[in-house]
Amino acid sequence: RPHLVFFLHDEVIVHAPEPVAEHVAEEVRASATEAGRLLFGRTPVAFPLDVAIVENYGDAD
């Protein structure tokens, strides 16, 4: 079962079993997009988001 491991400022780490990792990444992207809309409305400003699926945190960029 996926669970939030770390959340600070602009970084979110979620631990998830490999079979659901891509789905969890999609949900994180969707949640970030929705949060941007809720906070700032429909602004033309882009809020870049990098999502990485890695075996361990040391492999993340």
Protein Blocks (a to p, Z undefined) as FASTA:
>chain_A
ZZdfbdchjaccddddfklmmmmmmmmmmmmmmmmmmmnopafbdcdddddddfbfklpZ
Z
